[in-house]
Amino acid sequence: MNNLAYIVKDLYNIGLRRHERRIIDTVLDSPGFAQPVFNIRPKSVQKIAFIVPGIDKYSGGITSVLRLGTYLAQFGHEITYADYTNASINELCKNASDNLLGYQGKIASVDSLSANAFDVVIATNWQSVYCLNKFNAYKMYFVQDYEPFFFNLSERYLLAKLTYELGLHIVSLGSWNVKQIQRECPSTPSILEYVDFPFEPKEYPHCARNYSSYEETKKYVLAVYTKEDGKRIPNIMQSLLYRTSSVLSGCGLQLDIRFFGAKKSFKPCIGKNLGKLSKSEMLELYKKSDFGMVASMSNISLVPYEMLATGLPVIEFKSGSFESFFPSEAGILIDYNYQTLANRLLSIHNDASQLTKMLEQANAILGKSNWFRSALQFEKILKKIVA
């Protein structure tokens, strides 16, 4: 490595340390930092605030909060999305509409809201937990992933883990997070519940596919969901696909690999990066693809649900969370050995009938999954906490 490379690396590490220090200092300065929560049952659950870390365009996690809030608004609750990042409200509203057209609820900054404005306040990520003590309300935590896994053993790891140990009423998206919390935080005083992991069927309708044509084609199109985050194993995915492509090319098969979900600046070593896509763009990609590939190494994302709903066979990892939500026969489960993926694709090329059975297994789960059903489950939990 030349001197310039060392300087760039040092500057990058300094930037990371400063970024982490800013986050930690903000948390440490929050009111009632690290104090246990003693929830008093509210007389009503009419006014509800979701505490959010801004509203980024094309963010699946934030879109899930908007979906849940919109359904709760339709059930008669007054919903506010309270941003603690001090971002522009106009920009937040625009991004919210881009993520979920027709969302319901008001968007405001946390600082603009009074302590007694709500009956229930709901954290939506680990940092937002430390904003809850500003409010005199029943405190809940909508957990979409086990976030300590996102960090090395560091201050952020410790503070993220602490959020499950403060006594909040936790409602998880799916049961996988609950199992992680119970394993990693066995003495937590928190109430742990979950709603079924949902997706929105009408946005990703089934697309007719001729699986028998997979035996005749000489090129497979792969829609590969990835991010720069470690939980999406972007480097392992690239290496795996690069080596698999080499093996298949020797057998007369090509892979046309199209990454999406990462920033445009992401330059994969194989294939093309399409960047972050809107819902309509993802649907078009799924229609044109032969396989989808996702690394759900922590809690499963919406992407494999949406791919399978369109009839797109999904490649997932055995060491991830896929089997906590679907039977193993519903996907093409692989390990980190490129030969495993190459062998599975060659097997399908020789006998594509296995894809029909695979999608039948997936559809048995998908038929029970939708946001309305999960929002009703959340509504029942809210009704139970009323004094």
C-alpha positions in Angstrom: 0.0 0.0 0.0 1.5 3.4 -1.0 1.7 6.4 1.3 -1.4 8.1 -0.2 -3.4 4.9 0.4 -2.3 4.9 4.0 -3.4 8.5 4.4 -6.8 7.9 2.8 -7.3 4.9 5.1 -6.3 6.9 8.2 -8.7 9.7 7.3 -11.5 7.2 6.7 -10.9 5.6 10.1 -10.8 9.1 11.8 -14.1 10.0 10.1 -15.7 6.8 11.4 -14.5 7.5 14.9 -15.9 11.0 14.8 -19.2 9.8 13.4 -19.5 7.2 16.2 -18.5 9.8 18.8 -21.3 12.2 17.6 -23.8 9.4 17.9 -22.6 8.3 21.3 -22.5 11.9 22.7 -26.1 12.5 21.5 -27.3 9.4 23.2 -25.4 10.2 26.4 -27.0 13.7 26.5 -30.5 12.3 26.2 -32.9 12.8 29.1 -32.9 10.0 31.6 -30.1 8.1 29.8 -30.1 4.4 30.6 -32.7 4.7 33.3 -35.1 1.7 33.5 -38.7 2.3 32.1 -41.6 2.0 34.5 -44.6 1.9 32.3 -48.0 3.0 33.6 -50.9 1.7 31.5 -52.5 4.6 29.6 -56.2 5.4 29.8 -56.3 5.6 26.1 -54.2 4.7 23.1 -55.7 7.3 20.8 -52.6 9.5 20.2 -49.5 7.6 19.1 -46.1 8.8 18.0 -43.5 6.7 16.2 -40.0 8.1 16.9 -38.0 7.9 13.6 -34.4 8.5 12.5 -35.5 10.7 9.6 -37.3 9.3 6.6 -34.9 8.2 3.9 -36.2 7.5 0.3 -36.5 3.8 -0.5 -35.8 2.7 3.1 -37.6 -0.5 3.7 -37.6 -0.1 7.5 -39.1 3.4 7.4 -41.6 2.3 4.8 -42.7 -0.5 7.2 -43.2 2.1 10.0 -45.3 4.2 7.6 -47.4 1.2 6.6 -48.1 0.3 10.2 -48.9 3.9 11.1 -51.2 4.3 8.2 -53.2 1.2 9.1 -53.4 2.3 12.7 -54.7 5.7 11.5 -57.3 3.8 9.5 -58.3 2.0 12.7 -58.9 5.4 14.3 -55.7 6.4 16.0 -54.0 9.8 15.7 -50.5 9.1 14.3 -47.4 11.2 14.4 -44.0 10.3 12.9 -41.6 12.2 15.2 -38.1 12.7 13.7 -35.2 13.2 16.0 -32.6 14.2 13.3 -33.9 17.7 12.8 -34.2 17.2 9.1 -36.4 19.4 6.9 -40.1 18.6 7.4 -40.8 19.3 3.7 -38.1 16.8 2.7 -39.4 14.2 5.1 -42.9 14.5 3.8 -41.7 14.2 0.2 -39.7 11.1 1.0 -42.6 9.6 2.9 -44.8 10.0 -0.1 -42.2 8.5 -2.4 -42.0 5.5 0.0 -45.7 5.1 0.5 -48.1 7.1 -1.6 -51.1 8.1 0.5 -49.5 7.4 3.9 -51.5 8.7 6.8 -50.3 10.6 9.9 -48.5 13.8 10.7 -44.7 14.3 10.4 -43.0 16.5 13.0 -39.7 17.0 14.8 -39.3 15.5 18.3 -38.1 18.9 19.6 -41.4 20.5 18.5 -43.6 18.1 20.5 -44.7 18.6 24.1 -44.0 16.0 26.8 -47.8 15.2 27.3 -48.7 15.1 23.6 -49.2 11.3 23.3 -50.7 8.3 25.0 -48.1 6.0 23.5 -44.6 6.6 22.1 -42.9 3.9 20.0 -39.2 3.7 19.3 -38.3 2.4 15.8 -34.5 1.9 16.1 -32.0 1.8 18.9 -31.1 5.5 18.9 -34.8 6.5 19.1 -35.2 4.5 22.3 -33.1 7.2 24.0 -35.6 9.9 22.9 -38.6 8.2 24.7 -37.9 9.7 28.1 -38.8 13.1 26.8 -42.5 12.0 26.8 -44.9 11.2 29.6 -46.5 8.3 27.8 -46.5 4.5 27.6 -43.2 3.5 26.0 -43.0 0.8 23.3 -40.3 -0.4 20.9 -41.1 -1.6 17.4 -38.1 -3.9 16.6 -37.5 -4.7 13.0 -34.0 -6.2 13.5 -31.6 -7.2 16.2 -29.4 -4.1 15.8 -26.4 -4.9 18.0 -25.4 -7.4 15.3 -24.8 -4.3 13.0 -21.8 -3.2 15.1 -18.5 -4.7 16.2 -18.1 -4.9 20.0 -18.1 -1.1 20.6 -20.0 1.6 22.4 -22.7 1.5 19.7 -23.0 -2.3 20.2 -23.4 -1.9 24.0 -25.9 1.0 23.8 -28.0 -0.9 21.1 -28.0 -4.0 23.3 -29.0 -1.9 26.3 -32.2 -0.8 24.6 -33.7 -4.3 25.1 -32.9 -4.3 28.8 -34.6 -1.1 29.9 -38.1 -2.5 30.4 -39.8 -1.3 27.2 -42.8 -3.0 25.8 -41.2 -4.6 22.7 -43.2 -5.7 19.7 -41.1 -7.4 17.0 -41.7 -7.7 13.3 -41.6 -11.5 13.2 -40.4 -13.9 15.9 -36.8 -14.0 14.9 -35.8 -10.8 16.8 -37.6 -12.1 20.0 -35.4 -15.2 19.9 -32.2 -13.2 19.6 -33.2 -10.9 22.5 -34.1 -13.8 24.7 -30.7 -15.4 23.9 -28.5 -12.3 24.1 -30.3 -10.5 26.9 -31.7 -13.4 29.1 -32.4 -11.1 32.1 -34.3 -8.4 30.2 -37.4 -7.1 32.1 -39.0 -6.1 28.8 -42.4 -7.4 27.6 -41.6 -9.3 24.4 -44.3 -9.8 21.8 -44.4 -10.0 18.0 -46.6 -9.6 15.0 -46.2 -11.8 11.8 -43.7 -10.5 9.3 -45.8 -9.1 6.4 -45.5 -7.7 2.9 -48.0 -5.9 0.7 -49.4 -8.4 -1.9 -51.1 -5.9 -4.2 -47.8 -4.1 -4.9 -46.0 -7.3 -6.0 -48.6 -9.4 -8.0 -47.8 -12.8 -9.3 -46.2 -12.8 -12.7 -46.7 -15.8 -15.0 -43.5 -17.7 -15.6 -42.6 -20.7 -17.8 -40.2 -22.5 -15.5 -39.6 -25.2 -18.1 -37.8 -22.6 -20.2 -35.1 -22.6 -17.6 -33.9 -25.9 -19.0 -33.4 -24.4 -22.5 -31.9 -21.0 -21.8 -28.2 -20.3 -22.0 -28.3 -17.2 -19.8 -29.8 -16.6 -16.4 -30.6 -13.1 -15.1 -30.1 -12.7 -11.4 -31.6 -9.8 -9.4 -29.2 -9.5 -6.4 -30.2 -7.4 -3.4 -27.3 -6.0 -1.5 -26.1 -3.1 0.5 -22.8 -1.9 1.8 -23.9 -3.1 5.2 -22.1 -6.2 6.6 -25.4 -7.9 7.3 -25.8 -8.1 3.5 -22.3 -9.7 3.0 -21.6 -7.7 -0.2 -18.0 -8.9 -0.6 -18.9 -12.6 0.0 -21.8 -12.2 -2.4 -19.5 -10.8 -5.2 -16.8 -13.4 -4.7 -19.4 -16.2 -4.7 -21.1 -14.9 -7.9 -17.8 -14.3 -9.6 -16.6 -17.8 -9.0 -20.0 -19.4 -9.7 -20.1 -17.5 -13.0 -16.7 -18.9 -14.0 -17.9 -22.5 -13.3 -21.1 -22.1 -15.2 -19.5 -20.5 -18.2 -17.5 -23.7 -18.6 -20.8 -25.5 -18.8 -22.2 -23.2 -21.4 -24.3 -21.1 -19.0 -24.0 -17.3 -18.5 -25.0 -15.3 -15.5 -26.3 -11.7 -16.1 -26.0 -10.3 -12.6 -27.9 -7.1 -11.6 -27.3 -5.7 -8.2 -29.7 -3.3 -6.5 -30.2 -1.7 -3.1 -26.8 -0.2 -2.7 -25.7 3.3 -3.6 -24.8 4.1 -7.3 -21.2 4.5 -6.2 -21.0 0.8 -5.3 -18.9 -0.9 -8.0 -19.3 -4.7 -8.0 -16.5 -6.9 -9.4 -19.0 -8.7 -11.6 -22.4 -7.6 -13.1 -24.0 -4.2 -13.0 -25.2 -2.1 -10.1 -28.6 -0.5 -10.7 -28.5 1.5 -7.4 -31.5 2.0 -5.2 -34.8 1.3 -6.9 -38.4 2.4 -6.4 -41.1 -0.2 -5.9 -42.2 -0.1 -9.6 -38.6 -0.4 -10.7 -38.0 -3.5 -8.5 -41.2 -5.1 -9.8 -39.9 -4.6 -13.4 -36.6 -6.1 -12.4 -38.2 -9.1 -10.9 -40.3 -9.7 -14.0 -37.2 -9.7 -16.2 -35.2 -11.9 -13.9 -34.9 -15.7 -13.6 -33.6 -15.8 -10.0 -33.5 -13.4 -7.0 -30.7 -13.5 -4.5 -30.8 -12.0 -1.0 -28.5 -12.4 2.1 -30.9 -12.3 5.1 -28.1 -12.7 7.6 -30.1 -10.9 10.4 -33.9 -10.5 10.4 -35.4 -11.3 7.0 -36.1 -8.3 4.7 -39.2 -7.6 2.6 -37.2 -8.4 -0.6 -37.4 -12.2 -0.6 -41.2 -12.0 0.2 -41.7 -9.6 -2.7 -39.6 -11.7 -5.1 -41.4 -14.9 -4.2 -44.8 -13.2 -4.5 -44.0 -12.4 -8.1 -43.0 -16.1 -8.7 -39.3 -15.4 -8.8 -37.2 -18.2 -7.3 -35.1 -17.0 -4.4 -31.5 -17.9 -3.5 -30.8 -17.5 0.2 -28.2 -18.5 2.8 -28.6 -21.4 5.2 -26.8 -19.5 7.9 -29.3 -16.6 7.7 -32.9 -16.2 9.0 -34.8 -17.4 5.9 -35.7 -20.8 7.5 -37.3 -18.9 10.4 -40.0 -17.6 8.1 -40.2 -20.2 5.2 -39.7 -23.9 5.0 -36.2 -24.8 3.6 -37.9 -26.2 0.4 -39.3 -22.7 -0.4 -35.9 -21.4 -1.5 -32.5 -22.3 -3.0 -30.5 -22.4 0.2 -26.7 -22.2 -0.2 -23.6 -21.8 1.9 -20.5 -19.7 1.2 -19.0 -22.3 -1.2 -19.4 -21.2 -4.8 -19.6 -24.8 -5.9 -22.8 -25.2 -3.9 -24.6 -22.4 -5.9 -23.1 -23.6 -9.2 -24.4 -27.2 -8.5 -27.9 -26.0 -7.6 -28.2 -23.9 -10.7 -27.0 -26.7 -12.9 -29.5 -29.0 -11.2 -32.3 -26.6 -12.0 -31.1 -26.3 -15.5 -31.4 -30.1 -15.9 -34.7 -30.3 -14.0 -36.7 -27.1 -13.6 -39.8 -28.8 -12.3 -38.3 -28.4 -8.8 -39.0 -24.7 -9.1 -42.8 -25.3 -9.3 -42.6 -27.3 -6.0 -40.4 -24.6 -4.5 -42.9 -21.8 -5.2 -45.8 -23.8 -4.0 -44.1 -24.1 -0.6 -43.5 -20.3 -0.6 -47.0 -19.5 -1.6 -48.4 -21.4 1.4 -46.6 -18.9 3.6 -47.3 -15.8 1.4 -51.0 -16.5 1.4 -51.1 -15.8 5.1 -49.0 -12.7 5.1 -50.1 -9.1 4.6 -49.8 -5.8 6.3 -53.5 -5.5 7.2 -53.3 -8.7 9.2 -50.1 -7.7 11.0 -51.5 -4.3 11.8 -54.6 -5.9 13.3 -52.3 -7.9 15.5 -50.5 -4.7 16.6 -53.9 -3.1 17.3 -54.9 -5.9 19.6 -51.6 -5.5 21.5 -52.4 -1.8 21.9 -55.9 -2.5 23.2 -54.4 -4.9 25.8 -52.3 -2.2 27.4 -55.2 0.2 28.2 -55.8 0.6 31.9 
